[in-house]
Amino acid sequence: MKRLAILFVLLLLGCEAQPEGEIWRFAIEETSGSVQDQYAQRFREMVHERTNGEVRVIVYPYGALGTSDHITEQLHNATLELAMSSPGHLGKLIPEVQAFLLHYLLSDDPEVNARALRDPALRAFLDGLYAEKGLSFLTAFGEGRMAWTTREPVRRPEDFDGMRFRVMTSPLLLASYEAYGASPTPLPYSEVYSGLQLRMIDGQVNPVFAIEEMSFYEVTDHLIFPGHAEFVTTLAANPDWLESLPSERRRLIEDIVDTLQTEIYEVQSALAEERLEAIRARRPEMQIVTLDAEERAAFRARAEPVRERYVEMAGPRGQRLLQLIEAAVRRADGAFPADDSVAE
């Protein structure tokens, strides 16, 4: 079945009309209108403008080319030139990147996280990890605070006891929600709504924009901001393709990615506020709460041992990445000077 799926994608891409000029194929892990889509569409516009139309970027939304795993495989074999690769899925290929899934590691302030993800030492380390697995790391950025939507209220870890909670296919996410007492249930993104509707699962976690655009608020009753994580994704390229580009094309990509690093924070911030208001308007009975410091502390205590599990899974380089993220967040939050470094 896997080979048939790949063959179908190749046929789909091959059947597209091929106008003159370069074509860059860019796959995202979300639907049209999402943060990733807005990033990709802006990238497409800027490439078109700065190359005077010589380069055409084709954006493929989630589902057009299969699952996130399929997208990564297509990036590897150069069927795609560019793709979004979130740690929840990419962790199977690069275990170390699952550090971004650890709860209460990043700041609960998305602006701090936006600065932290620009940290040169952190980016250089990620570049090496991706290169070893045949990918070129271009950037990482946040898509907004994660929120839980559930049938029953959740204010303490005990409220998760026995709850069938949807997570991405990451061993670390499974461990994180098991630590809270839940029964974590991996499901493809496209099946979450029906899973909630048919009561196969009792809750899920996603950024607010995704909760609104996928209508998860229609089939749950509580929306909880636990301050535990921000959804982080990365942009990667096929290395052979990237290296084959003329130097001016590579500089163009670097410049656009650098510009979008600032723009995307503003986009996700506005989108999160807009989508939360839409949820309130469409489902006024939805109970929306933000956990207070004492409530967060109880979840933080349960989450702490999962870091040891992460280091066991990811090894010394995982430990190093964990240190780099912690240091980047402290620098971004002004806890120590920008020229401080983490001891080797």
C-alpha positions as CSV (number, residue, x, y, z in Angstrom):
1,M,0.0,0.0,0.0
2,K,2.9,2.4,0.8
3,R,4.4,1.8,-2.6
4,L,1.1,2.4,-4.3
5,A,0.6,5.7,-2.3
6,I,4.0,6.9,-3.4
7,L,3.3,5.9,-7.0
8,F,0.0,7.8,-6.9
9,V,1.8,11.0,-5.7
10,L,4.5,10.7,-8.4
11,L,1.7,10.4,-11.0
12,L,-0.1,13.3,-9.5
13,L,2.9,15.6,-9.6
14,G,3.9,14.4,-13.0
15,C,0.5,15.1,-14.5
16,E,0.6,18.8,-13.5
17,A,0.9,21.3,-16.3
18,Q,4.5,22.3,-16.6
19,P,4.9,25.9,-17.6
20,E,8.2,27.3,-18.6
21,G,10.6,28.2,-15.8
22,E,11.5,26.6,-12.5
23,I,9.0,24.9,-10.2
24,W,9.5,24.5,-6.5
25,R,7.1,22.1,-4.8
26,F,6.3,23.0,-1.2
27,A,4.2,20.7,1.0
28,I,2.6,21.7,4.4
29,E,1.1,19.7,7.2
30,E,-2.0,21.8,7.6
31,T,-5.0,22.9,5.6
32,S,-5.5,26.1,3.6
33,G,-5.8,29.2,5.8
34,S,-3.6,27.8,8.6
35,V,-0.4,29.3,9.9
36,Q,1.7,27.0,7.7
37,D,-0.4,27.8,4.7
38,Q,0.0,31.5,5.3
39,Y,3.7,31.1,5.6
40,A,3.9,29.0,2.4
41,Q,1.7,31.4,0.4
42,R,3.8,34.4,1.5
43,F,7.0,32.4,0.6
44,R,5.4,31.7,-2.8
45,E,4.5,35.4,-3.4
46,M,8.0,36.7,-2.4
47,V,9.7,34.1,-4.6
48,H,7.5,35.1,-7.6
49,E,8.2,38.8,-7.0
50,R,11.9,38.6,-6.5
51,T,12.5,36.3,-9.5
52,N,10.2,38.3,-11.8
53,G,8.1,35.2,-12.2
54,E,10.9,32.9,-13.2
55,V,10.2,30.6,-10.3
56,R,6.8,29.2,-9.6
57,V,6.2,27.7,-6.1
58,I,3.3,25.2,-5.8
59,V,1.9,24.7,-2.3
60,Y,0.3,21.4,-1.4
61,P,-2.0,21.5,1.7
62,Y,-2.4,18.6,4.1
63,G,-3.8,15.5,2.5
64,A,-2.9,16.4,-1.1
65,L,0.2,14.3,-1.0
66,G,-0.6,11.9,1.8
67,T,0.3,12.0,5.5
68,S,3.2,13.9,7.2
69,D,5.3,10.7,6.9
70,H,4.7,10.6,3.2
71,I,5.7,14.2,2.9
72,T,9.0,13.6,4.6
73,E,9.7,10.6,2.3
74,Q,8.9,12.7,-0.8
75,L,11.3,15.4,0.5
76,H,14.0,12.7,0.9
77,N,13.6,11.4,-2.7
78,A,13.4,14.9,-4.2
79,T,9.7,14.5,-5.3
80,L,9.4,17.7,-3.2
81,E,11.8,20.6,-2.9
82,L,10.4,22.1,0.4
83,A,8.3,20.8,3.2
84,M,7.1,21.7,6.7
85,S,8.3,19.0,9.1
86,S,6.9,19.1,12.7
87,P,8.8,17.4,15.5
88,G,5.8,15.3,16.4
89,H,6.2,13.4,13.1
90,L,9.9,14.0,12.3
91,G,10.9,12.6,15.7
92,K,10.8,9.1,14.2
93,L,13.6,10.1,11.8
94,I,15.4,12.5,14.1
95,P,14.7,11.6,17.7
96,E,16.4,14.6,19.1
97,V,13.9,17.1,17.7
98,Q,11.3,15.7,20.0
99,A,12.7,18.0,22.6
100,F,10.3,20.6,21.2
101,L,7.4,18.4,22.4
102,L,8.5,18.4,26.1
103,H,6.0,20.1,28.3
104,Y,6.9,23.3,30.2
105,L,10.3,23.6,28.4
106,L,9.5,26.6,26.2
107,S,8.1,29.9,27.6
108,D,4.4,30.4,27.9
109,D,5.0,33.7,26.1
110,P,5.0,33.0,22.3
111,E,7.0,36.2,21.7
112,V,9.9,34.9,23.9
113,N,9.7,31.6,22.0
114,A,9.9,33.4,18.6
115,R,13.2,35.0,19.7
116,A,14.5,31.8,21.2
117,L,13.9,29.9,17.9
118,R,16.2,32.4,16.1
119,D,19.1,31.6,18.5
120,P,22.2,31.0,16.3
121,A,23.7,28.2,18.5
122,L,20.3,26.3,18.5
123,R,19.9,26.7,14.7
124,A,23.4,25.5,14.0
125,F,22.9,22.4,16.1
126,L,19.6,21.6,14.3
127,D,21.3,22.1,10.9
128,G,23.7,19.3,11.8
129,L,21.0,16.9,13.0
130,Y,18.9,17.4,9.8
131,A,21.9,17.1,7.5
132,E,22.8,13.7,9.0
133,K,19.3,12.4,7.9
134,G,19.4,13.8,4.4
135,L,17.5,17.0,5.0
136,S,18.5,20.7,4.9
137,F,17.2,22.6,7.9
138,L,16.0,26.1,7.0
139,T,14.2,27.4,10.0
140,A,11.9,26.7,13.0
141,F,9.0,28.8,14.2
142,G,6.1,28.7,16.6
143,E,2.5,28.4,15.6
144,G,0.9,29.5,18.9
145,R,0.0,28.2,22.3
146,M,-1.3,24.7,22.5
147,A,-4.7,24.1,24.0
148,W,-6.7,21.0,25.1
149,T,-10.3,20.5,24.1
150,T,-12.1,17.8,26.1
151,R,-15.6,16.6,26.9
152,E,-15.0,16.9,30.7
153,P,-13.2,19.7,32.6
154,V,-9.5,19.3,33.2
155,R,-8.0,21.4,36.0
156,R,-5.6,18.8,37.6
157,P,-3.7,15.7,36.4
158,E,-6.3,13.4,38.0
159,D,-8.9,14.7,35.6
160,F,-7.0,12.9,32.8
161,D,-7.4,9.5,34.4
162,G,-8.5,7.0,31.8
163,M,-9.2,9.8,29.2
164,R,-8.6,8.7,25.6
165,F,-6.6,11.6,24.4
166,R,-5.5,12.0,20.8
167,V,-1.8,12.8,20.2
168,M,0.6,12.7,17.2
169,T,2.6,9.6,16.6
170,S,5.4,10.4,18.9
171,P,6.7,8.1,21.7
172,L,7.5,11.2,23.7
173,L,3.9,12.6,23.5
174,L,2.6,9.2,24.5
175,A,4.8,9.3,27.5
176,S,3.8,12.9,28.3
177,Y,0.1,12.2,28.5
178,E,0.6,8.8,30.2
179,A,2.4,10.8,32.9
180,Y,-0.8,12.8,33.4
181,G,-2.8,9.6,33.7
182,A,-4.5,9.7,30.2
183,S,-4.7,6.9,27.7
184,P,-2.9,8.6,24.7
185,T,-4.3,7.6,21.3
186,P,-2.4,8.4,18.1
187,L,-4.7,9.3,15.2
188,P,-4.0,11.0,11.9
189,Y,-4.9,14.7,11.9
190,S,-7.7,14.2,9.4
191,E,-9.4,11.6,11.7
192,V,-9.5,13.7,14.9
193,Y,-13.0,15.3,14.3
194,S,-14.7,12.0,13.5
195,G,-12.8,10.3,16.4
196,L,-14.3,12.9,18.8
197,Q,-17.7,12.8,17.1
198,L,-17.9,9.0,17.4
199,R,-16.5,9.1,20.9
200,M,-13.4,7.0,20.0
201,I,-11.4,9.7,21.8
202,D,-12.4,12.2,24.6
203,G,-10.0,15.0,23.9
204,Q,-7.2,16.4,21.8
205,V,-4.4,19.1,21.7
206,N,-3.7,21.7,19.1
207,P,-3.1,25.4,18.6
208,V,-6.3,27.5,18.7
209,F,-6.2,28.2,14.9
210,A,-6.3,24.5,14.2
211,I,-9.1,23.9,16.8
212,E,-11.2,26.4,15.0
213,E,-10.5,25.5,11.4
214,M,-10.9,21.8,12.0
215,S,-14.1,22.5,14.1
216,F,-12.9,20.5,17.1
217,Y,-14.8,22.9,19.3
218,E,-18.1,21.5,17.9
219,V,-17.5,18.0,19.4
220,T,-15.9,19.0,22.7
221,D,-17.1,21.1,25.6
222,H,-14.0,22.5,27.3
223,L,-11.1,24.5,25.9
224,I,-8.1,24.6,28.3
225,F,-4.9,26.7,28.1
226,P,-2.5,24.8,30.4
227,G,0.6,26.9,29.3
228,H,2.5,23.6,28.7
229,A,3.7,24.1,25.1
230,E,3.7,26.0,21.9
231,F,3.4,24.1,18.6
232,V,6.7,24.3,16.8
233,T,7.3,23.3,13.2
234,T,10.4,23.4,11.0
235,L,10.9,24.1,7.3
236,A,13.3,21.7,5.5
237,A,14.6,21.4,2.0
238,N,16.0,18.5,-0.1
239,P,19.7,19.1,0.2
240,D,20.7,17.9,-3.3
241,W,18.2,20.3,-4.8
242,L,19.3,23.2,-2.5
243,E,23.0,22.7,-3.3
244,S,22.2,22.5,-7.0
245,L,20.7,26.0,-7.0
246,P,22.8,29.0,-8.1
247,S,24.2,31.0,-5.2
248,E,21.7,33.9,-5.9
249,R,18.8,31.5,-5.5
250,R,20.1,30.1,-2.2
251,R,20.6,33.7,-0.9
252,L,17.1,34.5,-2.0
253,I,15.7,31.6,0.1
254,E,17.8,32.6,3.1
255,D,16.6,36.2,2.8
256,I,12.9,35.2,2.5
257,V,13.1,32.8,5.4
258,D,14.8,35.5,7.5
259,T,12.0,38.0,6.7
260,L,9.2,35.5,7.3
261,Q,10.7,34.6,10.7
262,T,9.4,37.9,12.0
263,E,6.2,38.0,9.9
264,I,5.0,34.6,10.9
265,Y,5.0,35.5,14.6
266,E,2.7,38.4,13.8
267,V,0.5,36.2,11.6
268,Q,0.1,33.4,14.2
269,S,-0.6,35.9,17.0
270,A,-3.3,37.6,15.1
271,L,-4.8,34.4,13.8
272,A,-4.9,32.8,17.3
273,E,-6.9,35.8,18.6
274,E,-9.2,35.9,15.6
275,R,-9.9,32.2,15.8
276,L,-10.5,32.2,19.6
277,E,-13.1,34.9,19.1
278,A,-14.7,32.9,16.3
279,I,-15.0,29.9,18.7
280,R,-16.6,32.1,21.3
281,A,-19.1,33.5,18.8
282,R,-20.1,30.1,17.3
283,R,-20.1,28.1,20.6
284,P,-20.8,30.5,23.4
285,E,-21.4,27.6,25.8
286,M,-17.9,26.4,25.3
287,Q,-16.0,26.6,28.7
288,I,-12.7,28.4,28.1
289,V,-10.2,28.4,31.0
290,T,-6.6,29.2,31.6
291,L,-4.9,27.2,34.3
292,D,-3.5,29.3,37.2
293,A,0.0,29.0,38.5
294,E,-0.9,26.4,41.2
295,E,-2.7,24.2,38.6
296,R,0.1,24.4,36.2
297,A,2.6,23.4,38.9
298,A,0.8,20.1,39.4
299,F,1.1,19.3,35.6
300,R,4.7,20.5,35.6
301,A,5.6,18.1,38.4
302,R,4.1,15.2,36.4
303,A,5.9,16.4,33.2
304,E,9.4,16.7,34.7
305,P,10.3,13.0,34.7
306,V,9.5,12.8,31.0
307,R,12.7,14.7,30.3
308,E,14.6,11.8,31.6
309,R,12.7,9.6,29.2
310,Y,13.6,11.9,26.4
311,V,17.3,11.8,27.1
312,E,17.1,8.0,27.2
313,M,15.5,8.0,23.8
314,A,17.6,10.8,22.2
315,G,21.0,10.2,23.9
316,P,23.8,12.7,24.5
317,R,22.9,14.8,21.5
318,G,19.3,15.0,22.8
319,Q,20.6,16.2,26.1
320,R,22.7,18.8,24.3
321,L,19.7,20.0,22.3
322,L,17.7,20.2,25.5
323,Q,20.4,22.4,27.0
324,L,20.5,24.6,24.0
325,I,16.7,25.2,24.0
326,E,16.7,26.0,27.7
327,A,19.6,28.5,27.2
328,A,17.9,30.0,24.1
329,V,14.7,30.6,26.1
330,R,16.6,32.2,29.0
331,R,18.4,34.5,26.6
332,A,15.2,35.4,24.8
333,D,13.6,36.2,28.1
334,G,16.5,38.3,29.2
335,A,17.7,36.0,31.9
336,F,21.3,36.2,30.8
337,P,23.3,38.1,28.2
338,A,23.1,37.2,24.5
339,D,26.8,36.3,24.3
340,D,26.6,33.7,27.1
341,S,27.0,30.1,25.9
342,V,26.1,26.7,27.2
343,A,29.0,24.7,28.5
344,E,30.0,21.8,26.3
